[in-house]
Amino acid sequence: LRALVRAQVAELAGLPADQLQMLLGSPPADDANAPRAPRPAAPARGPARRPPSLLRSMLQGVLLEPSLARRHALPRSDERTPESAAWAALVEYCVDAPGDPTTASVIQYFADSEHAAVLAEVLAAATDQDLAPEQVETQVLAAAERWRHADDQRALQSLLRQPLEALTPEERDALTRGLIATARGVRRDGDA
């Protein structure tokens, strides 16, 4: 199974299998003499893996369709995680790259960077989905919209924690607009 997944990832990324092996940093799957580590016991309950985060969904989509970063204003992350750093670097590269970037050119560009492991892991997880470009775009745009909505809600909560008299006129206007938008959204969701 590992060899099959590696072959699919290599084909998708447009990289030779040996170069992909170097990026992933593990021994080749066909090495019969390599000692195998014992497998950890599977958990008795619960899902095999957690659902991807919004950031991971956007990472997967832009890795599969790098031109999305040029065609759409995608949100930036201010978190300090390896995925966030990889996201910022990926979007920046895809927007500024000469010509139209491809999955292969993105993987090659980041091959020796601090983001290589994160991007390889995300790409490997994306290969089993087999999505059409239109589906990838829909997935990325939906995740980006949910990301923006969550950012808006965090900003609104931050304003609500402050005393009203401490807010500037601009912050009061932002608070009013946010509350109105939230109320309209709640009514719209409640009507559905």
C-alpha positions as CSV (number, residue, x, y, z in Angstrom):
1,L,0.0,0.0,0.0
2,R,2.8,2.4,0.9
3,A,4.5,1.8,-2.5
4,L,1.2,2.5,-4.3
5,V,0.6,5.7,-2.4
6,R,4.2,6.8,-3.0
7,A,3.8,6.1,-6.7
8,Q,0.5,8.1,-6.9
9,V,2.0,11.1,-5.0
10,A,5.1,11.0,-7.2
11,E,2.9,11.0,-10.3
12,L,0.7,13.8,-9.0
13,A,3.7,15.9,-8.0
14,G,5.5,15.1,-11.3
15,L,8.6,14.0,-9.4
16,P,10.7,10.9,-9.8
17,A,10.0,8.4,-7.0
18,D,13.6,8.6,-5.6
19,Q,13.3,12.4,-5.3
20,L,10.0,12.1,-3.5
21,Q,11.5,9.5,-1.2
22,M,14.2,12.1,-0.2
23,L,11.5,14.7,0.5
24,L,9.5,12.3,2.7
25,G,12.7,11.1,4.4
26,S,11.8,7.4,4.8
27,P,13.2,4.2,3.3
28,P,11.8,2.9,0.1
29,A,8.9,0.6,0.5
30,D,10.4,-2.2,-1.7
31,D,13.4,-2.7,0.6
32,A,12.7,-6.2,1.9
33,N,15.8,-6.3,4.1
34,A,15.0,-3.1,6.0
35,P,14.0,-3.7,9.6
36,R,10.4,-2.8,10.3
37,A,9.3,-1.0,13.4
38,P,6.5,-2.6,15.2
39,R,3.2,-1.0,14.5
40,P,1.4,0.8,17.3
41,A,-1.9,-0.8,18.4
42,A,-4.9,0.8,16.7
43,P,-7.2,2.7,19.1
44,A,-10.2,0.7,20.2
45,R,-12.6,3.5,19.3
46,G,-12.8,6.8,17.4
47,P,-12.0,7.9,13.9
48,A,-8.8,6.8,12.2
49,R,-7.8,10.4,11.7
50,R,-9.2,13.8,12.6
51,P,-10.9,15.8,9.9
52,P,-8.7,18.4,8.2
53,S,-8.6,21.9,9.5
54,L,-9.6,24.8,7.3
55,L,-6.0,25.7,6.8
56,R,-5.1,22.2,5.8
57,S,-8.1,22.1,3.3
58,M,-6.8,25.4,1.8
59,L,-3.2,24.0,1.7
60,Q,-4.4,20.8,-0.1
61,G,-6.4,22.7,-2.6
62,V,-3.7,25.2,-3.5
63,L,-1.1,22.4,-3.8
64,L,-3.4,20.6,-6.2
65,E,-4.3,23.8,-8.1
66,P,-1.7,26.5,-7.4
67,S,-3.3,29.0,-9.8
68,L,-6.1,29.4,-7.2
69,A,-3.8,31.7,-5.2
70,R,-3.6,34.1,-8.1
71,R,-7.2,34.0,-9.0
72,H,-8.6,34.5,-5.5
73,A,-7.7,36.7,-2.5
74,L,-7.1,33.9,0.0
75,P,-6.9,34.6,3.8
76,R,-3.6,34.8,5.6
77,S,-3.0,33.1,8.9
78,D,-1.5,34.8,11.9
79,E,-1.0,31.6,13.8
80,R,2.5,30.5,14.6
81,T,2.4,26.8,13.4
82,P,4.3,24.9,10.8
83,E,1.1,24.7,8.7
84,S,0.5,28.4,8.9
85,A,4.1,29.2,7.9
86,A,3.8,26.8,5.0
87,W,0.5,28.3,4.0
88,A,2.0,31.9,3.9
89,A,5.0,30.7,1.9
90,L,2.9,28.7,-0.5
91,V,0.5,31.5,-1.3
92,E,3.3,34.0,-1.6
93,Y,5.2,31.7,-4.0
94,C,2.1,30.9,-6.1
95,V,1.1,34.6,-6.4
96,D,4.7,35.8,-7.2
97,A,6.0,32.9,-9.3
98,P,7.0,33.6,-12.9
99,G,4.5,31.8,-15.2
100,D,1.7,29.6,-13.9
101,P,2.9,27.4,-11.0
102,T,2.1,23.7,-11.1
103,T,2.0,21.1,-8.3
104,A,5.4,19.8,-9.5
105,S,7.0,23.2,-9.6
106,V,5.7,24.1,-6.1
107,I,7.1,20.8,-4.6
108,Q,10.4,21.4,-6.4
109,Y,10.6,25.0,-5.2
110,F,10.0,24.0,-1.5
111,A,12.0,20.7,-1.7
112,D,14.9,21.9,0.5
113,S,12.9,24.4,2.7
114,E,11.6,24.2,6.2
115,H,8.1,23.7,4.6
116,A,8.9,20.5,2.6
117,A,7.7,18.0,5.2
118,V,4.4,19.8,5.8
119,L,3.7,20.2,2.1
120,A,4.6,16.6,1.3
121,E,2.4,15.3,4.1
122,V,-0.5,17.5,2.9
123,L,0.0,16.4,-0.7
124,A,0.1,12.8,0.3
125,A,-3.2,13.2,2.1
126,A,-4.8,14.9,-0.8
127,T,-4.0,12.2,-3.4
128,D,-6.7,9.8,-2.2
129,Q,-9.5,12.4,-2.8
130,D,-9.2,12.4,-6.6
131,L,-11.1,15.8,-7.0
132,A,-11.7,17.6,-10.3
133,P,-10.2,21.1,-10.5
134,E,-13.7,22.6,-10.1
135,Q,-14.2,20.6,-6.9
136,V,-10.8,21.7,-5.6
137,E,-11.7,25.3,-6.2
138,T,-15.0,25.0,-4.5
139,Q,-13.4,23.3,-1.5
140,V,-10.7,26.0,-1.2
141,L,-13.2,28.9,-1.5
142,A,-15.6,27.3,1.0
143,A,-12.7,26.9,3.5
144,A,-11.5,30.4,2.9
145,E,-15.0,31.8,3.5
146,R,-15.4,29.8,6.7
147,W,-11.9,31.1,7.8
148,R,-12.9,34.7,7.2
149,H,-16.2,34.2,9.1
150,A,-14.3,32.7,12.0
151,D,-11.9,35.7,11.9
152,D,-14.8,38.1,11.9
153,Q,-16.4,36.3,14.9
154,R,-13.1,36.5,16.8
155,A,-12.8,40.2,16.1
156,L,-16.4,40.7,17.2
157,Q,-15.8,38.8,20.4
158,S,-12.7,40.9,21.1
159,L,-14.8,44.1,20.8
160,L,-17.6,42.7,23.0
161,R,-15.1,42.0,25.8
162,Q,-14.2,45.7,26.0
163,P,-16.3,48.3,27.9
164,L,-18.4,50.3,25.4
165,E,-16.9,53.6,26.6
166,A,-13.4,52.4,25.9
167,L,-14.2,51.8,22.2
168,T,-13.3,54.3,19.5
169,P,-16.1,55.5,17.2
170,E,-14.6,53.2,14.4
171,E,-14.7,50.2,16.8
172,R,-18.3,51.0,17.8
173,D,-19.3,51.1,14.1
174,A,-17.5,47.8,13.5
175,L,-19.2,46.3,16.5
176,T,-22.6,47.5,15.3
177,R,-22.0,46.1,11.8
178,G,-20.8,42.8,13.2
179,L,-23.8,42.4,15.5
180,I,-26.2,43.3,12.7
181,A,-24.5,40.8,10.3
182,T,-24.5,38.1,12.9
183,A,-28.2,38.7,13.7
184,R,-29.1,38.5,10.0
185,G,-27.0,35.4,9.6
186,V,-28.8,33.7,12.6
187,R,-32.2,34.6,11.2
188,R,-31.3,33.4,7.8
189,D,-30.0,30.1,9.2
190,G,-33.0,29.8,11.4
191,D,-35.4,30.2,8.5
192,A,-33.8,27.5,6.5
